[in-house]
Amino acid sequence: MDWKRLAEFALSGSSGLEQYAILLVRVSIGLFFAISGANKLFVAGGTKPVYDTLVKAKVPFPRQTAYFVASVEFLCGSLLAVGLLSSFASVALLIDMIVATLTEALSTLPKGLSPLRWLDDFLYLPEVLYMLFFVWLICAGPGKFSADYWLAGKLLR
């Protein structure tokens, strides 16, 4: 066994595997949002929970906003899954998750928690994890296994 390589991997990771990690996260989160948006748009009553949340949060034009949010999730999730306009899609979905956190997710946290316990519960929210993934994808880029990478190679020669 090559202990030096094992120690190097344990301490520094493997940049050779990074493209596969980016691919896995980008496609998985893209499919999640594409499917979620499709269910809201194309299944009867799919926008109702979003509409109810927006009404409760007193967001203007809740019906139109519900369809807008569902469309953003479907379109940007689809783009992210194939790696086309990935940074744009990640920014749009990041904003979507920030709004979802502010209008709904924060209200699910129990009141009267200590600051450390509140932070623990906040970081446990799925929306926060999605936000972190989007920030990472914006910074790391869509990876070599994406339409963006192929397009950049064609356009930037």
KOLSE-769272 format. One record per atom (N, C-alpha, C): residue number from 1; x, y, z. Coordinates in nm, 2 decimals. Atoms other than C-alpha are relative to their C-alpha. Example, Ala and Ser with C-alpha at 12.3 -4.5 7.8 and 13.67 -1.06 7.14 Angstrom:
// residues 2
[site 1,[0.09,-0.12,0.00]]
[site 1,[1.23,-0.45,0.78]]
[site 1,[0.09,0.12,0.00]]
[site 2,[-0.09,-0.11,0.00]]
[site 2,[1.37,-0.11,0.71]]
[site 2,[-0.08,0.11,0.08]]
// end
This chain:
// residues 157
[site 1,[0.09,-0.12,0.00]]
[site 1,[0.00,0.00,0.00]]
[site 1,[0.09,0.12,0.00]]
[site 2,[-0.08,-0.12,0.01]]
[site 2,[0.13,0.34,-0.09]]
[site 2,[-0.05,0.10,0.11]]
[site 3,[0.05,-0.08,-0.12]]
[site 3,[0.09,0.52,0.25]]
[site 3,[0.02,0.15,-0.03]]
[site 4,[-0.01,-0.14,0.03]]
[site 4,[0.22,0.85,0.11]]
[site 4,[-0.11,0.05,-0.08]]
[site 5,[0.12,-0.04,0.09]]
[site 5,[-0.05,0.87,-0.16]]
[site 5,[-0.13,0.00,0.08]]
[site 6,[0.12,0.00,-0.09]]
[site 6,[-0.31,0.77,0.10]]
[site 6,[-0.01,0.12,0.09]]
[site 7,[0.00,-0.12,-0.09]]
[site 7,[-0.20,1.04,0.34]]
[site 7,[-0.02,0.13,-0.08]]
[site 8,[0.02,-0.12,0.08]]
[site 8,[-0.19,1.29,0.06]]
[site 8,[-0.15,0.02,-0.04]]
[site 9,[0.14,0.00,0.03]]
[site 9,[-0.54,1.20,-0.04]]
[site 9,[-0.09,0.04,0.12]]
[site 10,[0.07,-0.03,-0.12]]
[site 10,[-0.66,1.21,0.32]]
[site 10,[0.01,0.15,0.04]]
[site 11,[-0.03,-0.14,-0.04]]
[site 11,[-0.51,1.56,0.37]]
[site 11,[-0.03,0.10,-0.10]]
[site 12,[0.02,-0.10,0.11]]
[site 12,[-0.55,1.72,0.03]]
[site 12,[-0.11,-0.03,-0.10]]
[site 13,[0.10,0.04,0.09]]
[site 13,[-0.82,1.53,-0.15]]
[site 13,[0.06,-0.04,-0.13]]
[site 14,[-0.05,0.04,0.13]]
[site 14,[-0.79,1.45,-0.52]]
[site 14,[-0.06,0.09,-0.10]]
[site 15,[0.05,-0.09,0.10]]
[site 15,[-0.81,1.72,-0.78]]
[site 15,[-0.05,-0.08,-0.13]]
[site 16,[0.04,0.08,0.12]]
[site 16,[-0.84,1.44,-1.04]]
[site 16,[-0.15,-0.04,0.01]]
[site 17,[0.14,0.04,-0.02]]
[site 17,[-1.18,1.35,-0.89]]
[site 17,[-0.10,0.11,0.00]]
[site 18,[0.08,-0.12,-0.02]]
[site 18,[-1.31,1.70,-0.86]]
[site 18,[-0.11,0.02,-0.11]]
[site 19,[0.10,-0.01,0.10]]
[site 19,[-1.48,1.70,-1.20]]
[site 19,[-0.12,-0.09,0.01]]
[site 20,[0.11,0.09,-0.02]]
[site 20,[-1.68,1.40,-1.11]]
[site 20,[-0.09,0.04,0.12]]
[site 21,[0.08,-0.05,-0.11]]
[site 21,[-1.79,1.56,-0.78]]
[site 21,[-0.09,0.12,-0.05]]
[site 22,[0.08,-0.11,0.06]]
[site 22,[-1.90,1.87,-0.97]]
[site 22,[-0.11,-0.05,-0.09]]
[site 23,[0.11,0.06,0.08]]
[site 23,[-2.09,1.66,-1.22]]
[site 23,[-0.11,-0.06,0.08]]
[site 24,[0.10,0.06,-0.09]]
[site 24,[-2.26,1.46,-0.95]]
[site 24,[-0.09,0.10,0.07]]
[site 25,[0.08,-0.10,-0.07]]
[site 25,[-2.37,1.77,-0.76]]
[site 25,[-0.09,0.08,-0.09]]
[site 26,[0.07,-0.08,0.09]]
[site 26,[-2.47,1.97,-1.06]]
[site 26,[-0.12,-0.07,-0.06]]
[site 27,[0.11,0.07,0.06]]
[site 27,[-2.68,1.70,-1.22]]
[site 27,[-0.10,-0.04,0.10]]
[site 28,[0.10,0.03,-0.10]]
[site 28,[-2.84,1.59,-0.90]]
[site 28,[-0.09,0.11,0.04]]
[site 29,[0.08,-0.11,-0.05]]
[site 29,[-2.94,1.93,-0.78]]
[site 29,[-0.08,0.06,-0.12]]
[site 30,[0.07,-0.05,0.11]]
[site 30,[-3.04,2.03,-1.13]]
[site 30,[-0.13,-0.09,-0.03]]
[site 31,[0.12,0.08,0.02]]
[site 31,[-3.27,1.73,-1.17]]
[site 31,[-0.10,0.02,0.11]]
[site 32,[0.09,-0.03,-0.11]]
[site 32,[-3.41,1.79,-0.82]]
[site 32,[-0.09,0.12,-0.03]]
[site 33,[0.08,-0.12,0.02]]
[site 33,[-3.52,2.14,-0.91]]
[site 33,[-0.08,-0.01,-0.13]]
[site 34,[0.08,0.02,0.12]]
[site 34,[-3.63,2.05,-1.27]]
[site 34,[-0.13,-0.08,0.03]]
[site 35,[0.12,0.08,-0.03]]
[site 35,[-3.86,1.78,-1.13]]
[site 35,[-0.09,0.07,0.09]]
[site 36,[0.08,-0.08,-0.09]]
[site 36,[-3.98,2.00,-0.85]]
[site 36,[-0.08,0.10,-0.07]]
[site 37,[0.07,-0.10,0.08]]
[site 37,[-4.06,2.28,-1.09]]
[site 37,[-0.11,-0.06,-0.09]]
[site 38,[0.10,0.07,0.09]]
[site 38,[-4.23,2.04,-1.33]]
[site 38,[-0.12,-0.05,0.07]]
[site 39,[0.12,0.04,-0.08]]
[site 39,[-4.45,1.90,-1.06]]
[site 39,[-0.09,0.12,0.04]]
[site 40,[0.08,-0.12,-0.04]]
[site 40,[-4.56,2.25,-0.96]]
[site 40,[-0.07,0.05,-0.13]]
[site 41,[0.06,-0.06,0.13]]
[site 41,[-4.62,2.35,-1.33]]
[site 41,[-0.10,-0.09,-0.07]]
[site 42,[0.07,0.09,0.08]]
[site 42,[-4.76,2.04,-1.48]]
[site 42,[-0.09,-0.10,0.07]]
[site 43,[0.09,0.08,-0.08]]
[site 43,[-4.95,1.86,-1.20]]
[site 43,[-0.11,0.08,0.06]]
[site 44,[0.11,-0.08,-0.05]]
[site 44,[-5.29,1.98,-1.11]]
[site 44,[0.01,0.04,0.15]]
[site 45,[-0.01,-0.05,-0.13]]
[site 45,[-5.28,2.19,-0.80]]
[site 45,[0.15,0.01,0.05]]
[site 46,[-0.14,0.00,-0.04]]
[site 46,[-4.90,2.19,-0.80]]
[site 46,[0.05,0.13,0.05]]
[site 47,[-0.04,-0.13,-0.05]]
[site 47,[-4.86,2.56,-0.74]]
[site 47,[-0.07,0.04,0.12]]
[site 48,[0.08,-0.04,-0.11]]
[site 48,[-5.11,2.57,-0.46]]
[site 48,[0.08,0.01,0.13]]
[site 49,[-0.08,-0.02,-0.12]]
[site 49,[-4.86,2.51,-0.17]]
[site 49,[0.09,0.13,-0.01]]
[site 50,[-0.08,-0.12,0.02]]
[site 50,[-4.63,2.78,-0.32]]
[site 50,[-0.09,0.13,0.01]]
[site 51,[0.10,-0.11,0.00]]
[site 51,[-4.93,3.01,-0.37]]
[site 51,[-0.03,0.03,0.15]]
[site 52,[0.04,-0.02,-0.14]]
[site 52,[-5.04,2.96,0.00]]
[site 52,[0.12,0.06,0.08]]
[site 53,[-0.12,-0.06,-0.07]]
[site 53,[-4.68,3.03,0.12]]
[site 53,[0.01,0.15,-0.03]]
[site 54,[-0.01,-0.14,0.04]]
[site 54,[-4.67,3.35,-0.08]]
[site 54,[-0.10,0.09,0.06]]
[site 55,[0.11,-0.08,-0.06]]
[site 55,[-5.01,3.47,0.04]]
[site 55,[0.03,0.02,0.15]]
[site 56,[-0.03,-0.01,-0.14]]
[site 56,[-4.90,3.40,0.40]]
[site 56,[0.11,0.10,0.03]]
[site 57,[-0.11,-0.09,-0.01]]
[site 57,[-4.58,3.59,0.34]]
[site 57,[-0.03,0.14,-0.05]]
[site 58,[0.05,-0.13,0.05]]
[site 58,[-4.78,3.88,0.19]]
[site 58,[0.09,0.05,-0.12]]
[site 59,[-0.08,-0.03,0.12]]
[site 59,[-4.58,3.86,-0.14]]
[site 59,[-0.10,0.05,-0.10]]
[site 60,[0.10,-0.06,0.10]]
[site 60,[-4.75,4.08,-0.41]]
[site 60,[-0.01,-0.10,-0.12]]
[site 61,[0.03,0.09,0.11]]
[site 61,[-4.91,3.89,-0.70]]
[site 61,[0.03,-0.14,0.02]]
[site 62,[-0.04,0.14,-0.03]]
[site 62,[-4.90,3.55,-0.54]]
[site 62,[-0.02,-0.10,-0.11]]
[site 63,[0.02,0.11,0.10]]
[site 63,[-5.05,3.35,-0.82]]
[site 63,[0.10,0.01,-0.11]]
[site 64,[-0.10,-0.02,0.11]]
[site 64,[-4.82,3.50,-1.09]]
[site 64,[0.14,-0.04,0.06]]
[site 65,[-0.13,0.03,-0.06]]
[site 65,[-4.52,3.47,-0.85]]
[site 65,[0.02,-0.15,0.02]]
[site 66,[-0.01,0.15,-0.02]]
[site 66,[-4.60,3.10,-0.78]]
[site 66,[0.04,-0.06,-0.14]]
[site 67,[-0.04,0.05,0.14]]
[site 67,[-4.59,3.03,-1.16]]
[site 67,[0.14,0.04,-0.04]]
[site 68,[-0.13,-0.05,0.03]]
[site 68,[-4.28,3.24,-1.19]]
[site 68,[0.11,-0.09,0.07]]
[site 69,[-0.09,0.08,-0.08]]
[site 69,[-4.10,3.05,-0.91]]
[site 69,[0.01,-0.14,-0.06]]
[site 70,[0.00,0.14,0.05]]
[site 70,[-4.21,2.71,-1.05]]
[site 70,[0.08,0.00,-0.14]]
[site 71,[-0.06,0.00,0.13]]
[site 71,[-4.09,2.81,-1.40]]
[site 71,[0.15,0.02,0.02]]
[site 72,[-0.14,-0.02,-0.03]]
[site 72,[-3.75,2.93,-1.26]]
[site 72,[0.06,-0.14,0.04]]
[site 73,[-0.05,0.13,-0.05]]
[site 73,[-3.71,2.60,-1.08]]
[site 73,[0.01,-0.10,-0.12]]
[site 74,[0.00,0.10,0.11]]
[site 74,[-3.80,2.39,-1.39]]
[site 74,[0.11,0.04,-0.10]]
[site 75,[-0.09,-0.04,0.11]]
[site 75,[-3.60,2.59,-1.65]]
[site 75,[0.14,0.00,0.05]]
[site 76,[-0.14,-0.01,-0.05]]
[site 76,[-3.29,2.66,-1.43]]
[site 76,[0.05,-0.13,0.04]]
[site 77,[-0.04,0.14,-0.04]]
[site 77,[-3.29,2.31,-1.29]]
[site 77,[0.04,-0.08,-0.13]]
[site 78,[-0.03,0.07,0.13]]
[site 78,[-3.30,2.17,-1.65]]
[site 78,[0.13,0.05,-0.06]]
[site 79,[-0.13,-0.05,0.05]]
[site 79,[-3.02,2.40,-1.76]]
[site 79,[0.12,-0.05,0.08]]
[site 80,[-0.11,0.04,-0.08]]
[site 80,[-2.81,2.31,-1.46]]
[site 80,[0.03,-0.15,-0.02]]
[site 81,[-0.02,0.15,0.02]]
[site 81,[-2.86,1.93,-1.52]]
[site 81,[0.08,-0.03,-0.12]]
[site 82,[-0.08,0.02,0.12]]
[site 82,[-2.71,1.96,-1.87]]
[site 82,[0.12,0.09,0.00]]
[site 83,[-0.12,-0.08,-0.01]]
[site 83,[-2.46,2.22,-1.77]]
[site 83,[0.00,0.12,-0.10]]
[site 84,[0.01,-0.11,0.10]]
[site 84,[-2.58,2.50,-2.00]]
[site 84,[-0.04,0.13,0.08]]
[site 85,[0.02,-0.13,-0.07]]
[site 85,[-2.57,2.86,-1.87]]
[site 85,[0.00,-0.03,0.15]]
[site 86,[0.00,0.05,-0.14]]
[site 86,[-2.48,2.70,-1.53]]
[site 86,[0.01,0.11,0.10]]
[site 87,[-0.01,-0.10,-0.10]]
[site 87,[-2.37,3.01,-1.35]]
[site 87,[-0.13,0.08,0.01]]
[site 88,[0.13,-0.07,0.00]]
[site 88,[-2.69,3.20,-1.46]]
[site 88,[-0.10,-0.08,0.08]]
[site 89,[0.10,0.09,-0.06]]
[site 89,[-2.90,2.90,-1.35]]
[site 89,[0.03,-0.01,0.15]]
[site 90,[-0.04,0.01,-0.14]]
[site 90,[-2.71,2.87,-1.02]]
[site 90,[-0.04,0.13,0.08]]
[site 91,[0.04,-0.12,-0.06]]
[site 91,[-2.76,3.24,-0.94]]
[site 91,[-0.15,0.02,0.02]]
[site 92,[0.15,-0.01,-0.01]]
[site 92,[-3.13,3.23,-1.02]]
[site 92,[-0.06,-0.09,0.11]]
[site 93,[0.05,0.09,-0.10]]
[site 93,[-3.18,2.92,-0.80]]
[site 93,[0.05,0.04,0.14]]
[site 94,[-0.04,-0.05,-0.12]]
[site 94,[-2.97,3.07,-0.53]]
[site 94,[-0.09,0.11,0.06]]
[site 95,[0.10,-0.10,-0.04]]
[site 95,[-3.20,3.37,-0.52]]
[site 95,[-0.13,-0.06,0.04]]
[site 96,[0.12,0.07,-0.04]]
[site 96,[-3.50,3.14,-0.52]]
[site 96,[0.01,-0.06,0.14]]
[site 97,[-0.02,0.06,-0.13]]
[site 97,[-3.36,2.96,-0.22]]
[site 97,[0.01,0.10,0.12]]
[site 98,[-0.01,-0.10,-0.10]]
[site 98,[-3.28,3.28,-0.04]]
[site 98,[-0.14,0.05,0.04]]
[site 99,[0.14,-0.05,-0.02]]
[site 99,[-3.64,3.40,-0.09]]
[site 99,[-0.08,-0.11,0.08]]
[site 100,[0.07,0.11,-0.07]]
[site 100,[-3.77,3.05,0.02]]
[site 100,[0.04,0.00,0.15]]
[site 101,[-0.05,0.00,-0.14]]
[site 101,[-3.56,3.07,0.33]]
[site 101,[-0.06,0.11,0.08]]
[site 102,[0.05,-0.12,-0.07]]
[site 102,[-3.68,3.42,0.42]]
[site 102,[-0.15,-0.01,0.02]]
[site 103,[0.15,-0.01,0.00]]
[site 103,[-4.05,3.36,0.34]]
[site 103,[-0.06,-0.12,0.07]]
[site 104,[0.05,0.12,-0.06]]
[site 104,[-4.09,3.00,0.48]]
[site 104,[0.09,-0.07,0.09]]
[site 105,[-0.08,0.09,-0.08]]
[site 105,[-3.80,2.81,0.61]]
[site 105,[0.03,0.06,0.14]]
[site 106,[-0.04,-0.06,-0.13]]
[site 106,[-3.70,3.06,0.89]]
[site 106,[-0.12,-0.01,0.10]]
[site 107,[0.12,0.01,-0.09]]
[site 107,[-4.06,3.04,1.03]]
[site 107,[-0.02,-0.14,0.06]]
[site 108,[0.01,0.13,-0.06]]
[site 108,[-4.02,2.67,1.09]]
[site 108,[0.09,-0.02,0.11]]
[site 109,[-0.09,0.02,-0.12]]
[site 109,[-3.74,2.72,1.34]]
[site 109,[-0.07,0.04,0.13]]
[site 110,[0.07,-0.03,-0.13]]
[site 110,[-3.85,2.70,1.70]]
[site 110,[0.05,0.14,0.06]]
[site 111,[-0.03,-0.13,-0.07]]
[site 111,[-3.86,3.03,1.90]]
[site 111,[0.08,-0.03,0.13]]
[site 112,[-0.07,0.00,-0.13]]
[site 112,[-3.64,3.10,2.20]]
[site 112,[0.12,-0.09,0.01]]
[site 113,[-0.12,0.08,0.00]]
[site 113,[-3.34,2.89,2.10]]
[site 113,[0.12,0.08,0.03]]
[site 114,[-0.13,-0.07,-0.02]]
[site 114,[-2.99,2.98,2.21]]
[site 114,[0.06,0.03,-0.14]]
[site 115,[-0.06,-0.03,0.13]]
[site 115,[-2.78,3.14,1.93]]
[site 115,[0.06,-0.12,-0.07]]
[site 116,[-0.07,0.12,0.05]]
[site 116,[-2.58,2.82,1.89]]
[site 116,[-0.10,-0.11,-0.05]]
[site 117,[0.10,0.10,0.04]]
[site 117,[-2.88,2.59,1.87]]
[site 117,[-0.08,0.06,-0.12]]
[site 118,[0.07,-0.06,0.12]]
[site 118,[-3.06,2.84,1.63]]
[site 118,[0.09,-0.02,-0.12]]
[site 119,[-0.09,0.01,0.12]]
[site 119,[-2.75,2.83,1.40]]
[site 119,[0.00,-0.15,-0.04]]
[site 120,[0.00,0.14,0.04]]
[site 120,[-2.75,2.45,1.42]]
[site 120,[-0.12,-0.04,-0.07]]
[site 121,[0.13,0.03,0.07]]
[site 121,[-3.12,2.43,1.32]]
[site 121,[0.00,0.07,-0.13]]
[site 122,[-0.01,-0.07,0.13]]
[site 122,[-3.06,2.69,1.05]]
[site 122,[0.08,-0.07,-0.10]]
[site 123,[-0.09,0.07,0.09]]
[site 123,[-2.77,2.51,0.90]]
[site 123,[-0.06,-0.14,-0.04]]
[site 124,[0.07,0.13,0.03]]
[site 124,[-2.99,2.19,0.90]]
[site 124,[-0.10,0.01,-0.11]]
[site 125,[0.10,-0.02,0.10]]
[site 125,[-3.24,2.35,0.66]]
[site 125,[0.05,-0.04,-0.13]]
[site 126,[-0.04,0.04,0.14]]
[site 126,[-3.23,2.19,0.31]]
[site 126,[0.03,0.12,-0.09]]
[site 127,[-0.02,-0.12,0.08]]
[site 127,[-3.25,2.54,0.16]]
[site 127,[0.14,0.06,0.02]]
[site 128,[-0.13,-0.05,-0.03]]
[site 128,[-2.93,2.64,0.33]]
[site 128,[0.11,-0.09,-0.08]]
[site 129,[-0.09,0.09,0.07]]
[site 129,[-2.75,2.33,0.19]]
[site 129,[-0.01,0.03,-0.15]]
[site 130,[0.01,-0.04,0.14]]
[site 130,[-2.88,2.42,-0.16]]
[site 130,[0.07,0.13,-0.03]]
[site 131,[-0.07,-0.13,0.02]]
[site 131,[-2.76,2.77,-0.13]]
[site 131,[0.15,-0.02,0.00]]
[site 132,[-0.14,0.03,0.00]]
[site 132,[-2.41,2.64,-0.04]]
[site 132,[0.04,-0.07,-0.12]]
[site 133,[-0.04,0.07,0.13]]
[site 133,[-2.41,2.41,-0.34]]
[site 133,[0.00,0.10,-0.11]]
[site 134,[0.00,-0.10,0.11]]
[site 134,[-2.51,2.70,-0.57]]
[site 134,[0.12,0.09,0.01]]
[site 135,[-0.12,-0.09,-0.01]]
[site 135,[-2.23,2.92,-0.43]]
[site 135,[0.12,-0.08,-0.05]]
[site 136,[-0.11,0.08,0.04]]
[site 136,[-1.99,2.63,-0.48]]
[site 136,[0.01,-0.01,-0.15]]
[site 137,[0.01,0.02,0.15]]
[site 137,[-2.11,2.57,-0.84]]
[site 137,[0.04,0.13,-0.07]]
[site 138,[-0.04,-0.13,0.06]]
[site 138,[-2.08,2.94,-0.92]]
[site 138,[0.15,0.02,0.00]]
[site 139,[-0.15,-0.02,-0.02]]
[site 139,[-1.72,2.95,-0.79]]
[site 139,[0.08,-0.11,-0.08]]
[site 140,[-0.08,0.11,0.06]]
[site 140,[-1.61,2.61,-0.93]]
[site 140,[-0.03,-0.01,-0.15]]
[site 141,[0.04,0.02,0.14]]
[site 141,[-1.79,2.63,-1.26]]
[site 141,[-0.07,-0.13,-0.02]]
[site 142,[0.09,0.12,0.03]]
[site 142,[-2.00,2.36,-1.43]]
[site 142,[0.08,-0.13,-0.02]]
[site 143,[-0.09,0.12,0.02]]
[site 143,[-1.70,2.12,-1.48]]
[site 143,[0.01,-0.03,-0.15]]
[site 144,[-0.03,0.04,0.14]]
[site 144,[-1.56,1.95,-1.79]]
[site 144,[-0.11,-0.07,-0.07]]
[site 145,[0.11,0.08,0.05]]
[site 145,[-1.87,1.73,-1.83]]
[site 145,[-0.13,0.09,-0.01]]
[site 146,[0.11,-0.09,0.01]]
[site 146,[-2.10,2.02,-1.92]]
[site 146,[-0.01,0.06,-0.14]]
[site 147,[0.02,-0.07,0.13]]
[site 147,[-2.25,2.19,-2.23]]
[site 147,[0.08,0.13,0.00]]
[site 148,[-0.07,-0.13,-0.01]]
[site 148,[-2.09,2.52,-2.10]]
[site 148,[0.15,-0.02,-0.03]]
[site 149,[-0.14,0.03,0.03]]
[site 149,[-1.74,2.36,-2.11]]
[site 149,[0.03,-0.02,-0.15]]
[site 150,[-0.01,0.02,0.14]]
[site 150,[-1.79,2.24,-2.46]]
[site 150,[-0.02,0.13,-0.08]]
[site 151,[0.03,-0.13,0.07]]
[site 151,[-1.94,2.57,-2.57]]
[site 151,[0.12,0.10,0.01]]
[site 152,[-0.11,-0.09,-0.02]]
[site 152,[-1.65,2.77,-2.42]]
[site 152,[0.12,-0.05,-0.08]]
[site 153,[-0.10,0.04,0.09]]
[site 153,[-1.41,2.55,-2.61]]
[site 153,[-0.02,0.04,-0.14]]
[site 154,[0.03,-0.04,0.14]]
[site 154,[-1.58,2.63,-2.94]]
[site 154,[0.00,0.15,-0.02]]
[site 155,[0.01,-0.15,0.02]]
[site 155,[-1.64,3.00,-2.88]]
[site 155,[0.13,0.07,0.04]]
[site 156,[-0.12,-0.07,-0.05]]
[site 156,[-1.31,3.09,-2.70]]
[site 156,[0.13,-0.05,-0.06]]
[site 157,[-0.12,0.05,0.06]]
[site 157,[-1.07,2.93,-2.94]]
[site 157,[0.08,0.11,-0.06]]
// end
